[in-house]
Amino acid sequence: MIDRPVNVKDVTPYYHVRLQLVGGGQEFWRNLTRDDAIREIVIPYVHGQVVFGKAGALLNFKVVRDLIFYRTQGKIAPTVEPGNLIGTNCTSEFINEIRAFMGGPRIASLLEKAMAPVLDQVFVVMKYGSKQLDSAYDRVIRPVAAEFGLHTLRIDQVQNSGKINDQILDEIARSRFVLADLTGERPNCYYETGFAHALGKEIILTVRREHAIHFDLAGYRFIVWESEAELDAALRARWESLLNPSNVTHIYQTHEDEEKERLLRANLRSIPPSNGL
């Protein structure tokens, strides 16, 4: 029997998601709007992100082998478990809803960009026109990235007539890594870094030693550098860590689990871009 919604007058559709984990465990997320479900579940799942789970512990989406979506009219009580929601499973409908949403007139949505094919590219966010930073980019960031098989791109290298903001967001979405040097606390650099974070990108944060870090990012791990030699050594160490296959673990219970997960991720990734692109 399904528990009555918390607010019986609320007929807003809410989604509830059971995350089945490798090894048999599960998490259950309640009372999400469609946009919340996309942002908090679908995007992390597709990209294998590590996020804070509902219990406050870190959750690695790489060990989520299956997603089951439920929908109710109005919110459910925090004590309701998946077994009480039999008959409200809407997994297929939810994926189709996303497809319809993507095919509509809304252009360049967060989900569209999250599903963009990813290149072995590092998009570099930084103030340009600064001799120090331009030198660091040309003499350290580009050559070190190239040694790891990564192409680097800064927006001033893009030669076309499109809107710069759209180009930046598109290139962030297409990049495997984003390197954000926040020297100078430029608002646009923080905005672009936030967008990369929303897409679940692997972000390398750097800043020159004498420059402040905005309080919003003060808790994140920065490469603080003073000389180009310092930056060079730190970037090599970071990419060595990020690109070392031994740092990625994903253990499946069975081959069938692996194949089931592969098909679900592929299904989500196959959602086409909107007609506006």
KASULCOR-V292057 format. One line per field, one symbol per residue. phi: phi as a letter, one per 30 degrees, with the letter a starting at -180 (. if undefined). burial: + if it has 24 or more other ideal C-beta (glycine too) atoms within 12 Angstrom, else -. Layout:
# KASULCOR-V292057
phi = ???
burial = ???
This chain:
# KASULCOR-V292057
phi = .dddeecdddcddbcbbccccejjdabbcchcdedddddccdddddcidcbddddjddbcddcccabbcbbbdjdcddcdceddcejcdbedddddddedddddddchdededdcdeccdbcdccadcjcedddddddcbddddeddcicdcbcddddcacdddedddddddddcdbbccccejhdeddddddddddddiddcccbadedcdceedcddcdcdcbbcddddedddedddeddcdeddcbaccdbdddddddeddddddddddddddc
burial = ----+-------++++++++++---+++++++-+--+++++++++++++-+-+-----++++++++++++++-+++---+-+--+--+-++--++-++--++-----+++++++++-+--++++++++---++--+++-+++-++--+-+-++++-----------++++++++++++++++++----++-+++++++++++++++++--+-++-------++-+--+--++-++--++--++-----------------+--++--++-+-+----
